[in-house]
Amino acid sequence: MANLRYAIRMLFKQPGFTAIAVLTLALGIGANTAIFTVVNAVLLRPLPFKNPDQLVTLSMIDTRGASDALDSVSYPNFVDWRAQNRVLSHLAVFTSNGLTLTDGREAVHLQALAVSSDLFPMLGVHPQLGRAFLPKEDEPGAHVVLLSHALWQRHFGSDPRIIEKNIILDGTPYQVVGVMPPDFQFPIERTPAEAWTSMAGFRQAQNGGPAMTEQRGNDFLFAVGRIRPGVRLEQAQANLDSIASALSKQYPDSNTYAGVKLVRFLASMVGPVRPALLMLLGTAGCVLLVACVNVANLLVARSVARQKEISIRSALGAQRGDIIRQLLVESALLGSLGGLIGLLIAIWGVDSLAYLLPANLPRASQISPDARVLFVTAVVSLLVGCLAGIMPAWRASHPNLVTSLNESGRGSSASGRGLRIRGFLVIVEIVLALVLLSGAGLLTQSFLRLREVKPGFDASGIMTVRLALPDAGYGKPEQAASFYNKLMTRISTLPGVVSAAAGWWLPLSGSEIALDIDIQEHPLPEAQRPVSQVNSITPDYFKTLRIPLLKGRTFNERDDIKSPLVVVINETFARQLFPGQDPIGKRITPSGTVENGKPPVREIVGVVGDAKALSLMAKAKPQLYFPHQQFAVPGMSLLVRTSNDPHAIVTGVREAVAELDKNVPIYRPHTLEEYVGLSVAQPRLNALLVGLFSAVALLLAAAGIFGVMSYSVTQRTQEIGIRLALGAQRGDVLRLIVGQGMRLVVYGVCAGILITFGLNHLLKGLLYGINAGDLSTLFLVSTLLASVALLACWLPARRASGIDPIVALREG
């Protein structure tokens, strides 16, 4: 406590030094706390389920190694995994299943999921009211639903009597069997599910074909399991591998190359954003190190100024440990004050980050400081304070008493040692700044090149909305086809509309639908057939998106169910599956629909340009386009190109839909440019934050150089005066001081280049269109760093060259 009281007095005696040191540390600690708050919420915070570490995802993979990405599973494979495994206590599946709620008022679209009855027992979650699903309610004919707490409050007025009552979903009565707790979410997404139904709806035959749950090759579900206590992930993987191997022999048509992969549930949920978040945390850590080194530099200079005080204490009997402890208490106090201010900066920073974070970031709504963040901030503050003070304290704890107590000891060797230590610390700052600047340069160039990528369509002026037709009234394909045909005619006549179309899914919306393709000219076994993205579109789809026609024709109103079945392919499909051939007139058989017990054959009538489907960074994949009249689906996205503000057309679209059917709501109104922006949101965040952190590091490094050179000029004032008195020119002094500082810069840049080459490969997965070892970027950032450092050296050198020799000699 005596040390603490003395430290407080000493820091208040030098408010300028204290303010600079505290603010420097606050910048580093605040940046780290803000990023760690995001990392903690997204990557580290346990999932709100029972024993979340036991939860895993199970996904189909291609055992040929063509793709190791997590994928969905089919219902028959799920049933076999569940029955044959010995390592999972529970196994459940779920899939998105949007529903329309109608109760005499305005129709409301619900974000819903269809889940198997094992899901809620597996998660260890019980409804707040009522019960969960029963196993028998997975069978065909059951119409039951669980409501989210928010939907129960908003639409049903928190009425507890809703249990066992029927509500109308997609035109069908569903019995409400339960209401989930207020904080329950599954899956954990920015737009949470509002209702859950059983799998019964997917187990019914559709349009004369088999139910989706009877198609072993139809991978439309996501599987989640719970590993039994005491079973390692490797053991569970081995057991499921053996099951998959047996199924590949039992069902060679669909499962020959079908493997299974287990991943921790949390890891699968945050996997796509994990590398970027860890990179940002590492970058913030580098900024903190630069701040720490800068404060250490300040403390070294301060310890030189306090040499006489420390020497007197030593002469009076103070032990070396006493001096080190006192100085460490002072630096730890600086760290603590920096931590408090840094926490305030972090709270403000997290609020600002909310506007920059990608919309699809998992658990983004849960990002806020908690006890773990506060604890880590406190520990980091103390550690940083001690780390910044340990070298100055060690150096100051063994002063040369004779030299320090001598009034004329100003230019002593002790001062020279202090200058060398400060020079070394400046080199460390330059190395860290160069590493950050290099990363920022690469990420910025990657983002700019990504922005220049042509998506294959023109997104300007297009508003999109989503529709989902209920089964009641639109259960047959021709009913859905008729509705969208009439709707396109109505929307096309709205004021300001240039063209309008509809598609099963939107480009760059984050979703896709893929089917196996068989080519009539050289048929393949089912398990070896290529996979293509598929889309069902209305005739003006290519016109609205301005996707170019390369060969053949597009669709028209005559391509209906009575006409020969046709298909349009993209350029990549033609190049990969018909190399060196004219694809027009070729016939293919996509899976997904059945006529007379087998999929129908379609003739290729056109080839269009590639349009990016999932990401601007991803290479184009084979794509098929079906005319909606021949492949009608109830859920479609409308695309309306307008000559005015796209948002102004939403009201007109809503009214046009209501004129046809007031029980069909529209939802997700977004411009297509927003989807394009979403695809570059994470790269933009990476470039922005790393650029900001590197700018802070650059300023801190420049401040460190400036401080060292200013200190050097102060220590050498008498020497400089003598040089000038003996005939040295001002330019000679300027070159002398600048040269001394730039030597440190050269050492730091050389070391930084070597370290940067060793670290930049960590950015490889985050870059697009540029190599992680790009020499031009390294040259540019090195030049920038050297230029800023030159300015930081020139200012003290300019002051030194203006010294009056008479004054300098008199002061000496």
Sequence and secondary structure as in RCSB ss.txt:
>XXXX:A:sequence
MANLRYAIRMLFKQPGFTAIAVLTLALGIGANTAIFTVVNAVLLRPLPFKNPDQLVTLSMIDTRGASDALDSVSY
PNFVDWRAQNRVLSHLAVFTSNGLTLTDGREAVHLQALAVSSDLFPMLGVHPQLGRAFLPKEDEPGAHVVLLSHA
LWQRHFGSDPRIIEKNIILDGTPYQVVGVMPPDFQFPIERTPAEAWTSMAGFRQAQNGGPAMTEQRGNDFLFAVG
RIRPGVRLEQAQANLDSIASALSKQYPDSNTYAGVKLVRFLASMVGPVRPALLMLLGTAGCVLLVACVNVANLLV
ARSVARQKEISIRSALGAQRGDIIRQLLVESALLGSLGGLIGLLIAIWGVDSLAYLLPANLPRASQISPDARVLF
VTAVVSLLVGCLAGIMPAWRASHPNLVTSLNESGRGSSASGRGLRIRGFLVIVEIVLALVLLSGAGLLTQSFLRL
REVKPGFDASGIMTVRLALPDAGYGKPEQAASFYNKLMTRISTLPGVVSAAAGWWLPLSGSEIALDIDIQEHPLP
EAQRPVSQVNSITPDYFKTLRIPLLKGRTFNERDDIKSPLVVVINETFARQLFPGQDPIGKRITPSGTVENGKPP
VREIVGVVGDAKALSLMAKAKPQLYFPHQQFAVPGMSLLVRTSNDPHAIVTGVREAVAELDKNVPIYRPHTLEEY
VGLSVAQPRLNALLVGLFSAVALLLAAAGIFGVMSYSVTQRTQEIGIRLALGAQRGDVLRLIVGQGMRLVVYGVC
AGILITFGLNHLLKGLLYGINAGDLSTLFLVSTLLASVALLACWLPARRASGIDPIVALREG
>XXXX:A:secstr
 HHHHHHHHHHHH HHHHHHHHHHHHHHHHHHHHHHHHHIIIIIS  SSSSGGGEEEEEEEETTSS  S   B H
HHHHHHHHH SSEEEEEEEEE  EEEESSSS EEE EEEE TTHHHHHT   SEE    GGGGSTT  EEEE HH
HHHHHHTT GGGTT EEEETTEEEEEEEE  TT  SS  SS   EEE GGGGGS BTTB  GGG TT   BEEEE
EE TT  HHHHHHHHHHHHHHHHHH HHHHTTEEEEEEEHHHHHHTTTHHHHHHHHHHHHHHHHHHHHHHHHHHH
HHHHHTHHHHHHHHHTT  HHHHHHHHHHHHHHHHHHHHHHHHHHHHHHHHHHTTTS TT TTGGG S  HHHHH
HHHHHHHHHHHHHHHHHHHHHTS  HHHHHSTTGGG HHHHHHHHHHHHHHHHHHHHHHHHHHHHHHHHHHHHHH
HT   SS  TTEEEEEEE  HHHH SHHHHHHHHHHHHHHHHTSTTEEEEEEESS TTSS   EEEEEETTS   
GGG  EEEEEEE TTHHHHHT  EEEE    TT STTS  EEEEEHHHHHHHSTTS  TT EEEESS  BTTB  
 EEEEEEE     S SSS    EEEEETTTS  SEEEEEEEESS GGGGHHHHHHHHHHH TT  EEEEEEHHHH
HHHHTHHHHHHHHHHHHHHHHHHHHHHHHHHHHHHHHHHHTHHHHHHHHHTT  HHHHHHHHHHHHHHHHHHHHH
HHHHHHHHHGGGGGGG SSS TT HHHHHHHHHHHHHHHHHHHHHHHHHHHT  HHHHHHH 
